[in-house]
Amino acid sequence: MNQQIIRLLQQDGRMAFSEIAQKLDVSEGTIRNRVSGLRENNMLRIVAMSDPVATEYTTDAMIGLNVAAGVTPRQVAERLESDPRVVFILWVAGRYDLVVELVSDDADAVKAFLEHEIHASKDIANADVMFGLKNFKNQFLLKRDVEDWEEAEGG
């Protein structure tokens, strides 16, 4: 049941205990006690996350990267992952080694990132920068979470 509670709260961290209880067919007190226990044992932390689609960043770019000879995709990913403008890094097969998504409200900051972290870096052989024009869909849910959520909804 704890996993079901967590998944529902991942969908909506402000969901009322009464609504969770109704969805899981248990009492509100049970949900309150479970959530308290999860929080006390540091198994659950409820935080706010902004949705990039809703906030409409002024600059959004996807960057296809080819790493330099003698460098692994993991090494480049580990170097880039700490930058808060980098929201997505995926090791891929095909034309690129890595696909990186970069978002910012400051176009100059994106230019600086590209200049210093991408184009001036010896661990990157080639970069193909694709600036986003319009985001039509950005789905945060993993397929596993969607299937579990649909199950909880009775679908």
C-alpha positions as CSV (number, residue, x, y, z in Angstrom):
1,M,0.0,0.0,0.0
2,N,2.9,2.4,0.7
3,Q,3.9,2.2,-3.0
4,Q,0.4,3.0,-4.1
5,I,0.3,6.0,-1.7
6,I,3.6,7.3,-3.0
7,R,2.5,6.9,-6.6
8,L,-0.6,8.9,-6.0
9,L,1.4,11.6,-4.2
10,Q,3.8,11.7,-7.2
11,Q,0.8,12.6,-9.4
12,D,-0.4,15.2,-7.0
13,G,1.6,16.0,-3.9
14,R,-1.3,18.0,-2.5
15,M,-3.9,15.2,-2.9
16,A,-6.1,15.0,0.2
17,F,-5.7,12.0,2.5
18,S,-9.4,11.5,2.1
19,E,-9.1,11.2,-1.7
20,I,-6.2,8.8,-1.4
21,A,-8.2,6.7,1.1
22,Q,-11.1,6.6,-1.3
23,K,-9.0,5.5,-4.2
24,L,-7.3,2.8,-2.1
25,D,-10.5,1.8,-0.3
26,V,-9.1,2.3,3.2
27,S,-9.7,4.8,6.0
28,E,-8.3,8.4,6.0
29,G,-6.6,7.6,9.3
30,T,-4.7,4.7,7.7
31,I,-3.4,7.0,5.0
32,R,-2.5,9.7,7.5
33,N,-0.6,7.2,9.6
34,R,1.2,5.7,6.6
35,V,2.2,9.0,5.2
36,S,3.5,10.1,8.7
37,G,5.5,6.9,9.0
38,L,7.0,7.3,5.5
39,R,8.0,10.9,6.2
40,E,9.4,10.1,9.7
41,N,11.5,7.3,8.2
42,N,12.8,9.5,5.4
43,M,11.1,7.3,2.8
44,L,8.9,10.2,1.5
45,R,9.5,13.8,1.1
46,I,6.8,16.0,-0.5
47,V,8.3,18.9,-2.5
48,A,7.1,21.3,-5.2
49,M,8.4,20.9,-8.8
50,S,7.7,23.3,-11.6
51,D,6.6,21.9,-14.9
52,P,8.8,23.4,-17.8
53,V,5.8,23.3,-20.1
54,A,3.8,25.4,-17.7
55,T,6.6,27.8,-16.9
56,E,7.4,28.3,-20.6
57,Y,11.2,28.8,-20.4
58,T,12.3,31.4,-22.8
59,T,15.1,29.2,-24.1
60,D,14.9,25.4,-24.6
61,A,17.5,23.5,-26.5
62,M,18.2,19.8,-27.3
63,I,21.8,19.1,-27.9
64,G,23.1,16.0,-29.7
65,L,26.6,15.3,-28.5
66,N,29.4,13.1,-29.8
67,V,32.0,12.5,-27.2
68,A,35.7,12.8,-28.1
69,A,37.9,9.7,-28.6
70,G,39.0,8.2,-25.3
71,V,36.1,9.7,-23.4
72,T,33.0,7.8,-22.3
73,P,29.4,9.2,-22.5
74,R,29.2,8.7,-18.7
75,Q,32.2,11.0,-18.1
76,V,30.6,13.8,-20.2
77,A,27.2,13.2,-18.5
78,E,28.7,13.3,-15.1
79,R,30.4,16.6,-15.9
80,L,27.2,18.2,-17.3
81,E,24.6,16.9,-14.8
82,S,25.4,19.3,-12.0
83,D,24.4,22.3,-14.1
84,P,20.9,23.4,-13.1
85,R,20.1,24.3,-16.7
86,V,20.6,20.7,-17.8
87,V,17.3,18.9,-17.1
88,F,17.8,15.7,-19.2
89,I,20.7,13.6,-20.3
90,L,20.2,10.4,-22.2
91,W,22.9,8.0,-23.6
92,V,21.6,7.0,-27.0
93,A,22.6,4.7,-29.9
94,G,22.8,6.1,-33.3
95,R,24.0,9.5,-34.6
96,Y,24.8,10.9,-31.2
97,D,26.3,9.5,-28.0
98,L,24.3,11.7,-25.7
99,V,21.2,13.9,-26.0
100,V,21.0,16.7,-23.5
101,E,18.1,19.1,-22.8
102,L,18.9,22.6,-21.6
103,V,16.3,25.1,-20.3
104,S,16.7,28.6,-19.1
105,D,14.9,32.0,-18.8
106,D,18.1,33.7,-19.9
107,A,19.3,33.3,-23.5
108,D,22.7,34.8,-22.6
109,A,23.2,32.1,-19.9
110,V,22.4,29.4,-22.5
111,K,25.0,31.0,-24.9
112,A,27.5,31.0,-22.1
113,F,26.8,27.4,-21.3
114,L,27.2,26.4,-24.9
115,E,30.5,28.3,-25.2
116,H,32.1,27.1,-22.0
117,E,30.6,23.7,-21.4
118,I,30.1,22.4,-24.9
119,H,32.2,24.1,-27.6
120,A,35.3,24.8,-25.5
121,S,35.3,21.3,-23.9
122,K,37.9,18.8,-25.1
123,D,35.7,15.8,-24.1
124,I,33.1,16.7,-26.8
125,A,34.0,16.1,-30.5
126,N,30.8,17.5,-32.0
127,A,27.6,19.2,-30.8
128,D,24.4,19.7,-32.7
129,V,22.3,22.4,-31.0
130,M,18.6,22.4,-31.7
131,F,16.7,25.3,-30.2
132,G,13.1,24.6,-29.3
133,L,10.4,26.7,-31.0
134,K,7.3,25.4,-29.3
135,N,6.8,22.5,-26.8
136,F,3.8,20.5,-27.7
137,K,4.2,17.8,-25.0
138,N,6.4,17.1,-22.0
139,Q,5.3,14.1,-20.1
140,F,7.1,13.5,-16.8
141,L,5.5,10.2,-16.0
142,L,7.5,7.0,-16.7
143,K,5.5,4.3,-18.5
144,R,5.7,2.2,-15.3
145,D,4.1,5.0,-13.3
146,V,1.4,5.5,-15.8
147,E,0.4,1.8,-15.8
148,D,0.4,1.7,-12.0
149,W,-1.7,4.9,-11.9
150,E,-4.2,3.5,-14.4
151,E,-4.4,0.4,-12.2
152,A,-5.1,2.4,-9.1
153,E,-7.8,4.3,-11.1
154,G,-9.4,1.1,-12.1
155,G,-8.5,1.4,-15.8
